[in-house]
Amino acid sequence: TRFTLSTMTFSFTEPRIDDSAYKAEAENFSLEEKKTIEGDIFGGQNDLEINKDELNELLGNLRNELENSPSDGKIAFETAKERCPDIAYATEVLEAFLRAEHCDVKAAARRAENYWEAKFEAFGENAFGSVTLDILNENEIEALKRGVVRFLNVRDKSGRGIIVTNRKDWFLGTRENRNSMKRIFFFHFRVGFQG
């Protein structure tokens, strides 16, 4: 389907840009821009070479940063530290934040705080426990059964999980439905990346 507005032609079914245009654009990025884009898309590098001693030192620095940094109005992490420190300070989670931020301790601390804000926004008081089916409502469980969001049983060539969404079943007309979608996505990300 095509139509023309003044001198521009649009198509709803054909991509506006092809692979060669993406490659040409990417060639003009600086190294810093490329790292930023990779972090935005992939959540950082998982192949960082860190020995166990360096990792333990970074984790200690991150825990110290989280313990001593001002919350800037972000109360969810402060609450998580009190109610569920085993989850808030879990080594595997903190390590993921460090890797996503290329071992920048301050940036990893901000990411941890933002994670807890997003989790609290999605789940309210239930944010301070494990993300399980028990904290989803009946409609959200039904949406999961319909396959609104699901992981494929394969991974891409870099080993990342592949998520498929079925947007025709998204009911986003109300604020509650948008919050349900947040909870469904959060559930999938937490469950999908644990195994």
MOBEL-V779980 format. One record per backbone hydrogen bond with DSSP energy under -1.0 kcal/mol. NH is the residue of the N-H (numbers start at 1). CO is the residue of the C=O. If there is no record, write none. Layout:
# MOBEL-V779980
nh=NH co=CO
nh=NH co=CO
This chain:
# MOBEL-V779980
nh=3 co=10
nh=5 co=8
nh=8 co=5
nh=10 co=3
nh=12 co=1
nh=22 co=18
nh=23 co=19
nh=24 co=20
nh=25 co=21
nh=26 co=22
nh=27 co=23
nh=28 co=25
nh=29 co=26
nh=34 co=30
nh=35 co=31
nh=36 co=32
nh=37 co=33
nh=38 co=34
nh=39 co=35
nh=40 co=36
nh=41 co=37
nh=42 co=38
nh=43 co=39
nh=50 co=48
nh=55 co=51
nh=56 co=52
nh=57 co=53
nh=58 co=54
nh=59 co=55
nh=60 co=56
nh=61 co=57
nh=62 co=58
nh=63 co=59
nh=64 co=60
nh=65 co=61
nh=66 co=62
nh=67 co=63
nh=68 co=64
nh=69 co=65
nh=74 co=71
nh=75 co=73
nh=79 co=75
nh=80 co=76
nh=81 co=77
nh=82 co=78
nh=83 co=79
nh=84 co=80
nh=87 co=84
nh=88 co=84
nh=89 co=85
nh=90 co=87
nh=94 co=90
nh=95 co=91
nh=96 co=92
nh=97 co=93
nh=98 co=94
nh=99 co=95
nh=100 co=96
nh=101 co=97
nh=102 co=99
nh=103 co=98
nh=104 co=101
nh=108 co=104
nh=109 co=105
nh=110 co=106
nh=111 co=107
nh=112 co=108
nh=113 co=109
nh=114 co=110
nh=115 co=111
nh=116 co=112
nh=117 co=113
nh=118 co=114
nh=119 co=115
nh=120 co=116
nh=121 co=117
nh=122 co=118
nh=123 co=119
nh=124 co=120
nh=126 co=123
nh=127 co=124
nh=128 co=125
nh=129 co=126
nh=135 co=132
nh=136 co=133
nh=141 co=137
nh=142 co=138
nh=143 co=139
nh=144 co=140
nh=145 co=141
nh=146 co=142
nh=148 co=143
nh=150 co=164
nh=152 co=162
nh=156 co=160
nh=159 co=156
nh=164 co=150
nh=166 co=148
nh=169 co=166
nh=170 co=167
nh=178 co=174
nh=179 co=175
nh=180 co=176
nh=181 co=177
nh=182 co=178
nh=183 co=179
nh=184 co=180
nh=185 co=181
nh=186 co=182
nh=187 co=183
nh=188 co=184
nh=189 co=185
nh=190 co=186
nh=191 co=187
nh=192 co=188
nh=193 co=189
nh=194 co=191
